[in-house]
Amino acid sequence: MNKSNLKQSIKQHFGILFRLRDAYHAIINNYYAPLQKYKYGSFGKNSMMQIPASISDRGLIYLDDYVRVRNNFCFDGFRGKLIIKKYTAIGRNAVVVTSNHTKTVGVGQFYLGPLHTNDNCKDITIGEDVWVGANCTLLPGCKIGRGCLIGACSMVNKELPPYAVAVGCPAKIIASCFTIDEIIKHEEIIYAPEERISRAELESIFETYYTDKKSIGKDNLTETDILRIKSLY
């Protein structure tokens, strides 16, 4: 009996052992490995990666402080990094891809992934205070600006300016999160002075992207609320 036939015979008679092996690897890769913070590029304080999660290379993921990634997160990258800045939350079932395969003469699609032939690898950056909704997909090279809101089931493949509300496939800007005055008040609460976006910068951003757009945020915190929230930052 040759080696191939022997392996097939073993699979037929001891298939349960192979299924147990696969289940073991699934548990390790999806439940245990994502919690090993020291294997990430960085893992900030009070950040969390919920399980299960499917991550091709934790060393390519950089989490700042106060980042929350919900369960069923999938990261697929060969060289491109994922950088997530502080105060950002990623909803369930998000898919982040920093490496795309390019159709190549002589290489079947089945082999393009393992061989990394002509891979298109680009970093993805998600700014501070961003909400990425459930079931979103982020593709190589996209950059999501500070304070953005990405609607559920959207696909982002480009750069989005600060405080954009973007939805769809591909995602398009439909609104701003706040008015200029609301952004200034918001940033005075959660950012140090040197981190804030200036009014001049905001006016330029709004003139470029939001002249015909509404804002959807609210400004209804009481003084007590503000004091309590400031103590968190």
VEXMARMAR-200222 format. One line per field, with one value per residue (C-alpha): x, y, z; residue number from 0; residue in three letters; chain. Coordinates in pm, 1 decimal, always signed. Layout:
BEGIN
u [X; ...] $
v [Y; ...] $
w [Z; ...] $
num [NUM; ...] $
residu [ALA; ...] $
chaine [A; ...] $
***
This chain:
BEGIN
u [+0.0; +151.8; +166.3; -134.5; -355.1; -239.3; -335.4; -675.8; -735.0; -645.0; -885.6; -1165.3; -1113.2; -1001.0; -1187.6; -1300.3; -937.1; -887.5; -1207.4; -1091.0; -758.0; -930.6; -1158.6; -855.6; -679.9; -999.2; -1026.0; -660.4; -664.4; -1004.2; -1042.8; -703.8; -459.8; -652.9; -616.2; -234.5; -177.6; +202.0; +191.0; +21.0; +217.0; +85.1; -206.5; -301.7; -440.5; -809.2; -835.7; -1014.3; -1033.1; -1344.5; -1348.2; -1387.6; -1164.9; -980.7; -645.0; -382.2; -96.0; -139.3; +195.3; +38.8; -231.3; -165.2; -430.7; -407.2; -558.6; -934.9; -1005.6; -1286.6; -1311.4; -1625.8; -1654.8; -1619.6; -1361.6; -1159.6; -819.6; -646.4; -307.4; +36.5; +238.0; -11.9; -72.0; -396.4; -363.6; -656.9; -634.4; -782.9; -1151.6; -1251.2; -1500.6; -1539.6; -1874.7; -1938.2; -1837.7; -1602.1; -1363.9; -1033.9; -813.4; -471.1; -347.7; -523.9; -425.6; -367.0; -470.2; -144.4; -80.8; +22.5; -87.0; -423.0; -635.3; -600.1; -223.5; -221.7; -291.3; -27.9; +236.6; +162.2; +233.5; +187.8; +10.4; -116.8; -40.8; -138.5; -183.1; -526.9; -558.7; -867.3; -854.0; -958.3; -1317.3; -1443.7; -1742.0; -1729.6; -2069.7; -2148.7; -2061.8; -1837.8; -1546.9; -1230.1; -1001.5; -626.7; -517.2; -837.6; -801.9; -1087.3; -1056.3; -1113.4; -1468.0; -1616.9; -1924.3; -1932.6; -2281.6; -2347.7; -2270.2; -2061.2; -1739.0; -1462.9; -1193.5; -1069.5; -986.4; -1265.5; -1230.5; -1275.7; -1630.5; -1784.8; -2094.2; -2039.8; -2259.5; -2292.1; -2078.4; -1854.2; -1913.8; -2025.4; -2047.7; -2408.0; -2362.8; -2124.7; -2134.4; -2141.7; -2140.7; -1811.4; -1909.5; -2013.0; -1681.6; -1488.1; -1689.7; -1656.4; -1278.8; -1239.8; -1386.8; -1195.7; -863.1; -566.4; -525.7; -239.0; -447.4; -749.0; -838.2; -834.7; -1139.8; -955.3; -890.1; -1251.1; -1381.6; -1165.1; -1288.7; -1652.2; -1614.3; -1466.1; -1696.6; -2003.3; -2142.0; -2460.3; -2472.9; -2663.3; -2512.2; -2666.8; -2510.4; -2664.5; -2539.6; -2759.3; -2526.5; -2592.4; -2310.3; -2320.5; -2284.4; -1987.5; -1806.2; -1862.2; -1744.5; -1436.6; -1324.8; -1301.2; -1038.2] $
v [+0.0; +333.8; +637.5; +805.9; +498.8; +449.3; +805.8; +764.1; +440.6; +604.4; +889.7; +645.4; +441.1; +713.3; +1013.4; +1117.1; +1169.4; +1411.0; +1594.3; +1620.7; +1754.7; +2017.1; +2112.3; +2149.8; +2378.8; +2582.7; +2633.0; +2735.4; +2967.8; +3130.7; +3133.4; +3114.1; +3278.8; +3610.8; +3666.1; +3650.1; +4026.0; +4005.4; +3865.5; +4173.6; +4459.4; +4654.8; +4613.0; +4925.6; +4951.4; +4878.0; +4743.0; +4418.0; +4159.3; +3947.1; +3582.2; +3402.9; +3588.9; +3473.0; +3649.6; +3553.8; +3742.5; +3920.0; +4090.3; +4308.6; +4447.0; +4758.8; +4850.0; +5181.5; +5235.7; +5195.1; +4994.6; +4737.6; +4474.2; +4263.4; +3890.5; +3712.3; +3964.5; +3843.2; +3984.4; +3862.3; +4015.4; +3908.4; +4230.8; +4516.5; +4638.6; +4727.9; +5031.6; +5117.6; +5435.4; +5509.3; +5524.3; +5321.1; +5033.3; +4766.0; +4586.9; +4213.4; +4018.2; +4283.4; +4169.8; +4353.4; +4265.9; +4428.7; +4196.1; +4134.5; +3875.6; +3980.6; +3751.0; +3617.4; +3422.7; +3066.8; +3068.9; +2915.5; +3107.4; +2821.4; +2887.1; +3268.6; +3293.6; +3050.6; +3171.1; +3545.3; +3599.4; +3967.3; +4041.2; +4397.1; +4479.3; +4814.5; +4932.6; +5019.2; +5296.6; +5358.7; +5691.3; +5783.6; +5762.5; +5567.4; +5333.0; +5056.8; +4888.4; +4517.5; +4314.9; +4580.9; +4508.5; +4720.2; +4673.6; +4741.1; +5103.3; +5248.6; +5515.4; +5610.8; +5954.5; +6049.1; +6035.2; +5857.0; +5636.0; +5346.8; +5201.9; +4828.8; +4607.1; +4878.4; +4828.7; +5088.4; +5097.9; +5458.3; +5743.7; +5906.6; +6249.9; +6310.1; +6287.0; +6139.7; +5920.7; +5670.8; +5381.2; +5142.6; +4926.0; +5103.1; +5341.5; +5694.4; +5997.7; +6083.3; +6317.8; +6455.6; +6324.2; +6675.1; +7040.2; +7230.4; +7378.5; +7036.1; +6883.9; +7155.2; +7096.1; +6717.4; +6735.0; +6970.5; +6694.2; +6390.2; +6516.8; +6708.1; +7057.4; +6948.4; +6662.1; +6865.1; +6960.1; +7338.9; +7536.5; +7638.6; +7273.9; +7182.7; +7465.6; +7341.2; +6982.2; +7092.1; +7310.4; +7013.0; +6732.3; +6852.7; +7167.4; +6986.6; +6735.6; +6734.9; +6643.2; +6361.0; +6389.6; +6529.2; +6779.7; +6722.3; +6627.6; +6791.6; +6952.8; +6650.4; +6417.7; +6616.0; +6610.2; +6235.3; +6167.2; +6389.2; +6173.2; +5875.8; +6035.1] $
w [+0.0; -104.0; +120.6; -40.5; -4.7; +353.2; +443.5; +279.4; +467.7; +797.9; +724.5; +650.1; +965.8; +1203.0; +1064.8; +1410.4; +1510.6; +1222.8; +1313.0; +1673.5; +1553.9; +1338.4; +1628.1; +1855.3; +1607.9; +1564.4; +1940.9; +1969.4; +1667.5; +1724.9; +2102.8; +2271.5; +2030.5; +1993.3; +2369.7; +2364.4; +2384.3; +2373.2; +2017.9; +1869.8; +1717.8; +2017.1; +2254.8; +2451.9; +2801.7; +2854.8; +2499.3; +2421.3; +2145.4; +2189.6; +2088.4; +1862.3; +1619.5; +1307.9; +1271.7; +1014.8; +1185.6; +1519.9; +1474.4; +1202.8; +1434.2; +1644.2; +1900.5; +2084.2; +2432.1; +2481.0; +2165.5; +2155.5; +1883.0; +1901.4; +1837.4; +1500.5; +1384.5; +1082.9; +985.9; +670.0; +598.4; +479.4; +512.2; +542.5; +898.4; +1075.9; +1303.4; +1530.5; +1736.6; +2078.8; +2174.5; +1866.2; +1857.8; +1588.6; +1561.0; +1524.9; +1213.5; +1077.1; +802.7; +754.7; +456.5; +413.0; +136.1; -196.4; -456.6; -818.4; -1102.3; -1245.4; -1567.0; -1486.7; -1123.4; -1031.6; -783.1; -534.4; -515.0; -521.9; -148.1; -18.9; -268.0; -215.2; -585.8; -678.6; -351.6; -312.5; +52.1; +205.9; +564.4; +701.2; +959.1; +1170.6; +1352.4; +1704.7; +1825.4; +1522.0; +1517.2; +1254.6; +1242.6; +1233.2; +921.3; +768.3; +533.6; +516.2; +214.0; +163.7; +186.7; +330.0; +594.9; +824.4; +979.4; +1341.3; +1469.9; +1167.2; +1179.4; +931.1; +885.1; +924.0; +621.1; +451.9; +255.5; +281.1; +13.1; +26.7; +263.4; +464.3; +628.6; +1002.7; +1140.1; +826.1; +835.5; +553.7; +442.0; +148.3; -77.9; -148.9; +141.3; +53.8; +280.9; +365.6; +663.9; +922.6; +1277.2; +1430.4; +1335.6; +1365.1; +1701.8; +1829.7; +1719.7; +1902.1; +2220.5; +2181.1; +2142.2; +2437.8; +2652.3; +2525.3; +2382.5; +2519.4; +2363.2; +2137.6; +1994.6; +1888.0; +1531.2; +1488.6; +1378.6; +1061.2; +972.6; +1044.9; +827.8; +540.9; +589.6; +599.8; +289.9; +101.8; +215.6; +405.0; +242.5; +134.7; +421.0; +749.4; +1086.0; +1288.3; +1635.5; +1951.7; +2207.6; +2508.9; +2796.2; +3130.2; +3329.1; +3559.5; +3261.1; +3130.5; +3463.5; +3497.3; +3141.5; +3172.9; +3465.0; +3227.7; +3001.9] $
num [0; 1; 2; 3; 4; 5; 6; 7; 8; 9; 10; 11; 12; 13; 14; 15; 16; 17; 18; 19; 20; 21; 22; 23; 24; 25; 26; 27; 28; 29; 30; 31; 32; 33; 34; 35; 36; 37; 38; 39; 40; 41; 42; 43; 44; 45; 46; 47; 48; 49; 50; 51; 52; 53; 54; 55; 56; 57; 58; 59; 60; 61; 62; 63; 64; 65; 66; 67; 68; 69; 70; 71; 72; 73; 74; 75; 76; 77; 78; 79; 80; 81; 82; 83; 84; 85; 86; 87; 88; 89; 90; 91; 92; 93; 94; 95; 96; 97; 98; 99; 100; 101; 102; 103; 104; 105; 106; 107; 108; 109; 110; 111; 112; 113; 114; 115; 116; 117; 118; 119; 120; 121; 122; 123; 124; 125; 126; 127; 128; 129; 130; 131; 132; 133; 134; 135; 136; 137; 138; 139; 140; 141; 142; 143; 144; 145; 146; 147; 148; 149; 150; 151; 152; 153; 154; 155; 156; 157; 158; 159; 160; 161; 162; 163; 164; 165; 166; 167; 168; 169; 170; 171; 172; 173; 174; 175; 176; 177; 178; 179; 180; 181; 182; 183; 184; 185; 186; 187; 188; 189; 190; 191; 192; 193; 194; 195; 196; 197; 198; 199; 200; 201; 202; 203; 204; 205; 206; 207; 208; 209; 210; 211; 212; 213; 214; 215; 216; 217; 218; 219; 220; 221; 222; 223; 224; 225; 226; 227; 228; 229; 230; 231; 232] $
residu [MET; ASN; LYS; SER; ASN; LEU; LYS; GLN; SER; ILE; LYS; GLN; HIS; PHE; GLY; ILE; LEU; PHE; ARG; LEU; ARG; ASP; ALA; TYR; HIS; ALA; ILE; ILE; ASN; ASN; TYR; TYR; ALA; PRO; LEU; GLN; LYS; TYR; LYS; TYR; GLY; SER; PHE; GLY; LYS; ASN; SER; MET; MET; GLN; ILE; PRO; ALA; SER; ILE; SER; ASP; ARG; GLY; LEU; ILE; TYR; LEU; ASP; ASP; TYR; VAL; ARG; VAL; ARG; ASN; ASN; PHE; CYS; PHE; ASP; GLY; PHE; ARG; GLY; LYS; LEU; ILE; ILE; LYS; LYS; TYR; THR; ALA; ILE; GLY; ARG; ASN; ALA; VAL; VAL; VAL; THR; SER; ASN; HIS; THR; LYS; THR; VAL; GLY; VAL; GLY; GLN; PHE; TYR; LEU; GLY; PRO; LEU; HIS; THR; ASN; ASP; ASN; CYS; LYS; ASP; ILE; THR; ILE; GLY; GLU; ASP; VAL; TRP; VAL; GLY; ALA; ASN; CYS; THR; LEU; LEU; PRO; GLY; CYS; LYS; ILE; GLY; ARG; GLY; CYS; LEU; ILE; GLY; ALA; CYS; SER; MET; VAL; ASN; LYS; GLU; LEU; PRO; PRO; TYR; ALA; VAL; ALA; VAL; GLY; CYS; PRO; ALA; LYS; ILE; ILE; ALA; SER; CYS; PHE; THR; ILE; ASP; GLU; ILE; ILE; LYS; HIS; GLU; GLU; ILE; ILE; TYR; ALA; PRO; GLU; GLU; ARG; ILE; SER; ARG; ALA; GLU; LEU; GLU; SER; ILE; PHE; GLU; THR; TYR; TYR; THR; ASP; LYS; LYS; SER; ILE; GLY; LYS; ASP; ASN; LEU; THR; GLU; THR; ASP; ILE; LEU; ARG; ILE; LYS; SER; LEU; TYR] $
chaine [A; A; A; A; A; A; A; A; A; A; A; A; A; A; A; A; A; A; A; A; A; A; A; A; A; A; A; A; A; A; A; A; A; A; A; A; A; A; A; A; A; A; A; A; A; A; A; A; A; A; A; A; A; A; A; A; A; A; A; A; A; A; A; A; A; A; A; A; A; A; A; A; A; A; A; A; A; A; A; A; A; A; A; A; A; A; A; A; A; A; A; A; A; A; A; A; A; A; A; A; A; A; A; A; A; A; A; A; A; A; A; A; A; A; A; A; A; A; A; A; A; A; A; A; A; A; A; A; A; A; A; A; A; A; A; A; A; A; A; A; A; A; A; A; A; A; A; A; A; A; A; A; A; A; A; A; A; A; A; A; A; A; A; A; A; A; A; A; A; A; A; A; A; A; A; A; A; A; A; A; A; A; A; A; A; A; A; A; A; A; A; A; A; A; A; A; A; A; A; A; A; A; A; A; A; A; A; A; A; A; A; A; A; A; A; A; A; A; A; A; A; A; A; A; A; A; A; A; A; A; A; A; A] $
***
